[in-house]
Amino acid sequence: MAQLPAGHVPLIKTLSRWLRPRPPALDDVLWHPACAGLPWVAALDPARQERLRALAARFLHEKTITPLDGLELDDAQRVLLAALCCLPLLEFGEAGLRGWSQLLVYPDAFRVRRSHVDAAGVLHQWDDELAGEAWDHGPLILSWADILADIAEPDAGYCVAVHEMAHKIDVLDGELDGTPPLPSSWQRTWARDFQRAYDAFRADVDAGRETHIDPYAAEAPEEFFAVATEYHFSAPALLAAEMPDVAAHLARFYGPPPAA
């Protein structure tokens, strides 16, 4: 199947982009260090780097980046964050930035309070320690320490920023279900192939079999999509070997992996 062109979105979204002012281009003094500091960006060809540069400029124009708990971020680090968050939008385009306005950045992993009422009506509460979180219609939240750890090991299969951005893209069609907005014919084959791969992977995890992909992907279809997105950017050969159909869909959706 032919790959969709960069920025493939319904016409109404394309028209709305024409009405928005184009943000100023990122200065070379800020952009080139960001490229050099992100292995996934440095591996892109020049045309895709320029596309990412425009997306990062849009990100910085539309999003408020708020460091928390004493963290300080300079302009170069903010550009780095914008470039990293926009990596999954190289083909989808700036429509992937819709629906939220703030990036919150903690210095390290952060705790969130969870609650659940079971079938017997009993309330359970616990704390989760997270490297990132994406609210359906709220902020994207990241741990700076985990971002730096991902950058230090760019082929380890982890990239929390693209994981959380995958959730933001996923929910654009109104459902957080592991299927992003797609043309109907592609959506059917995507849903079929992802469900088949997810069911097989979950069976392996439930049976206690060792997996080469992070077992967190078995948590839910949306986590399977987000984890697979991380591997597309940071360990594409492993993803292709373990889940060739999933890898093929992601290469079409995100474009070729940077390492390729």
C-alpha positions as CSV (number, residue, x, y, z in Angstrom):
1,M,0.0,0.0,0.0
2,A,1.2,3.5,-0.8
3,Q,2.4,5.6,2.1
4,L,0.2,8.6,3.0
5,P,1.8,11.9,2.3
6,A,3.2,14.0,5.1
7,G,0.5,15.8,7.0
8,H,-2.3,13.6,5.8
9,V,-5.4,15.0,7.5
10,P,-9.0,15.6,6.4
11,L,-9.5,18.7,4.2
12,I,-11.2,20.7,6.9
13,K,-8.1,20.4,9.1
14,T,-5.9,21.3,6.2
15,L,-7.9,24.5,5.5
16,S,-7.8,25.4,9.2
17,R,-4.0,25.3,9.1
18,W,-4.0,27.9,6.3
19,L,-5.8,30.3,8.6
20,R,-3.2,30.1,11.3
21,P,-0.1,32.3,11.2
22,R,3.1,30.3,10.6
23,P,5.4,30.5,13.7
24,P,8.9,31.9,13.3
25,A,11.5,29.4,12.2
26,L,13.8,28.1,14.9
27,D,17.2,29.7,15.0
28,D,20.1,27.6,13.9
29,V,21.8,28.3,17.2
30,L,19.0,26.4,19.0
31,W,18.0,23.9,16.3
32,H,21.4,22.4,15.4
33,P,22.4,21.5,19.0
34,A,18.9,19.8,19.4
35,C,19.6,17.7,16.3
36,A,23.0,16.8,17.6
37,G,21.7,16.0,21.0
38,L,18.9,13.6,19.9
39,P,20.2,10.5,18.1
40,W,16.8,9.8,16.5
41,V,16.8,13.3,15.0
42,A,20.4,13.2,13.9
43,A,19.7,10.0,12.0
44,L,16.9,11.7,9.9
45,D,17.6,12.7,6.3
46,P,17.8,16.5,5.7
47,A,14.3,16.8,4.3
48,R,12.7,15.1,7.3
49,Q,14.9,17.2,9.7
50,E,13.5,20.3,8.1
51,R,9.9,19.0,8.4
52,L,10.6,18.2,12.1
53,R,12.0,21.7,12.6
54,A,8.8,23.3,11.4
55,L,6.7,21.0,13.6
56,A,8.9,21.8,16.6
57,A,8.5,25.6,15.9
58,R,4.7,25.0,15.9
59,F,4.9,23.0,19.1
60,L,6.8,25.8,20.9
61,H,4.4,28.4,19.5
62,E,1.3,26.5,20.7
63,K,2.3,24.7,23.9
64,T,3.4,26.0,27.3
65,I,6.3,24.1,28.7
66,T,6.2,24.2,32.5
67,P,9.1,22.8,34.5
68,L,8.0,21.7,38.0
69,D,9.6,21.0,41.4
70,G,12.6,23.3,40.9
71,L,13.5,22.1,37.5
72,E,14.9,24.7,35.1
73,L,14.9,24.4,31.3
74,D,16.8,26.7,29.0
75,D,15.8,27.5,25.5
76,A,17.9,24.8,24.0
77,Q,16.4,22.2,26.2
78,R,12.9,23.4,25.3
79,V,13.7,23.0,21.6
80,L,15.0,19.5,22.4
81,L,11.7,18.6,24.1
82,A,9.7,20.0,21.2
83,A,11.7,18.1,18.6
84,L,11.4,14.8,20.6
85,C,7.6,15.2,21.1
86,C,7.1,16.0,17.4
87,L,9.0,12.9,16.1
88,P,5.8,10.9,15.8
89,L,4.2,13.7,13.8
90,L,6.6,13.6,10.8
91,E,4.0,12.0,8.5
92,F,0.8,12.8,10.4
93,G,1.6,16.5,10.6
94,E,0.7,19.3,13.0
95,A,-2.9,18.1,13.4
96,G,-1.4,15.7,15.9
97,L,-0.9,18.7,18.3
98,R,-4.7,19.4,18.6
99,G,-6.6,19.1,21.9
100,W,-4.1,20.1,24.5
101,S,-1.9,23.1,25.4
102,Q,0.6,22.3,28.1
103,L,3.7,20.1,28.6
104,L,4.6,19.6,32.3
105,V,8.1,18.4,33.0
106,Y,9.2,16.9,36.4
107,P,12.8,16.6,37.2
108,D,12.4,12.8,37.9
109,A,9.7,10.1,38.0
110,F,6.5,11.4,39.6
111,R,3.8,9.9,41.8
112,V,0.1,9.9,41.0
113,R,-2.8,8.7,43.1
114,R,-4.9,5.9,41.6
115,S,-8.3,4.6,42.7
116,H,-10.6,1.8,41.5
117,V,-13.9,0.4,42.7
118,D,-14.0,-3.4,42.3
119,A,-17.1,-5.5,41.4
120,A,-17.9,-5.8,45.2
121,G,-18.0,-2.0,45.5
122,V,-14.7,-1.8,47.5
123,L,-12.6,1.2,46.8
124,H,-8.9,0.5,46.2
125,Q,-6.3,3.3,46.3
126,W,-2.6,3.2,45.5
127,D,0.3,5.3,44.2
128,D,2.0,4.9,40.8
129,E,5.4,6.2,40.0
130,L,5.5,7.3,36.4
131,A,8.0,8.5,33.8
132,G,5.2,10.0,31.7
133,E,1.5,10.5,31.4
134,A,-0.9,11.8,28.8
135,W,-4.3,13.0,29.8
136,D,-7.0,12.6,27.2
137,H,-7.9,16.3,27.0
138,G,-5.3,17.7,29.3
139,P,-1.5,18.1,29.6
140,L,1.3,15.8,28.6
141,I,3.6,15.1,31.5
142,L,7.2,13.9,31.3
143,S,10.1,13.1,33.6
144,W,13.3,15.0,32.5
145,A,15.5,12.3,34.1
146,D,13.8,9.6,32.0
147,I,14.1,11.6,28.8
148,L,17.9,12.0,29.4
149,A,18.1,8.2,30.1
150,D,16.3,7.5,26.8
151,I,18.7,9.7,24.9
152,A,21.7,8.1,26.6
153,E,20.5,4.6,25.3
154,P,18.8,5.5,22.0
155,D,18.5,1.8,20.8
156,A,17.2,0.3,24.1
157,G,13.6,0.3,23.0
158,Y,12.5,3.2,25.3
159,C,11.4,6.7,24.5
160,V,8.9,8.1,27.0
161,A,8.2,11.2,25.0
162,V,7.1,9.4,21.8
163,H,5.2,6.9,24.0
164,E,3.0,9.6,25.5
165,M,2.7,11.4,22.2
166,A,1.4,8.2,20.7
167,H,-1.5,8.4,23.3
168,K,-2.2,12.0,22.2
169,I,-2.4,10.9,18.6
170,D,-4.5,7.8,19.4
171,V,-7.2,9.8,21.2
172,L,-7.7,12.3,18.4
173,D,-10.5,10.2,16.9
174,G,-12.3,10.2,20.3
175,E,-11.2,6.8,21.5
176,L,-8.0,5.7,23.3
177,D,-7.9,2.2,21.8
178,G,-4.6,1.7,20.0
179,T,-6.0,2.9,16.7
180,P,-5.2,6.4,15.6
181,P,-7.2,8.4,13.0
182,L,-6.9,6.5,9.7
183,P,-8.7,6.2,6.4
184,S,-11.4,3.5,6.8
185,S,-9.7,0.8,4.6
186,W,-6.4,1.2,6.5
187,Q,-8.2,1.3,9.8
188,R,-9.7,-2.2,9.2
189,T,-6.4,-3.8,8.4
190,W,-4.6,-2.0,11.2
191,A,-7.2,-3.1,13.8
192,R,-7.0,-6.7,12.5
193,D,-3.2,-6.9,12.6
194,F,-2.8,-5.0,15.9
195,Q,-5.4,-7.1,17.6
196,R,-3.9,-10.3,16.4
197,A,-0.4,-9.3,17.6
198,Y,-1.7,-7.9,20.9
199,D,-3.6,-11.1,21.7
200,A,-0.6,-13.3,20.9
201,F,1.7,-11.0,22.9
202,R,-0.7,-10.9,25.9
203,A,-0.9,-14.7,25.8
204,D,2.9,-14.9,26.1
205,V,3.0,-12.5,29.0
206,D,0.1,-14.2,30.8
207,A,1.8,-17.5,30.4
208,G,5.0,-16.1,32.0
209,R,7.0,-16.6,28.8
210,E,10.0,-14.2,28.3
211,T,9.4,-11.6,25.7
212,H,11.8,-9.3,23.8
213,I,9.3,-6.5,23.8
214,D,8.5,-4.7,27.1
215,P,5.7,-6.7,28.8
216,Y,4.0,-3.4,29.7
217,A,2.6,-3.6,26.1
218,A,0.2,-6.3,27.3
219,E,-1.6,-3.9,29.7
220,A,-4.1,-2.7,27.1
221,P,-4.4,-2.2,23.3
222,E,-3.5,1.5,23.7
223,E,-0.4,0.7,25.7
224,F,0.5,-1.9,23.0
225,F,0.4,0.8,20.4
226,A,2.4,3.3,22.5
227,V,5.1,0.7,23.4
228,A,5.3,-0.4,19.8
229,T,5.8,3.3,18.8
230,E,8.8,3.4,21.2
231,Y,10.3,0.4,19.5
232,H,9.7,1.9,16.0
233,F,11.9,4.8,16.9
234,S,14.4,3.2,19.2
235,A,14.7,-0.5,18.3
236,P,13.0,-0.9,14.9
237,A,14.9,-4.1,13.9
238,L,13.7,-5.9,17.0
239,L,10.1,-4.8,16.4
240,A,10.3,-6.0,12.8
241,A,11.6,-9.3,13.9
242,E,9.1,-9.8,16.7
243,M,6.0,-8.2,15.1
244,P,6.5,-7.7,11.4
245,D,2.9,-6.7,10.6
246,V,2.9,-4.1,13.4
247,A,6.2,-2.8,12.3
248,A,5.0,-2.4,8.7
249,H,1.9,-0.4,9.8
250,L,4.0,1.9,12.0
251,A,6.6,2.4,9.2
252,R,3.7,3.6,7.0
253,F,2.2,5.7,9.7
254,Y,5.4,7.3,11.1
255,G,7.6,7.0,8.1
256,P,10.8,4.9,8.1
257,P,12.5,4.5,11.4
258,P,15.4,7.0,11.9
259,A,17.9,4.2,12.2
260,A,16.9,2.9,8.8
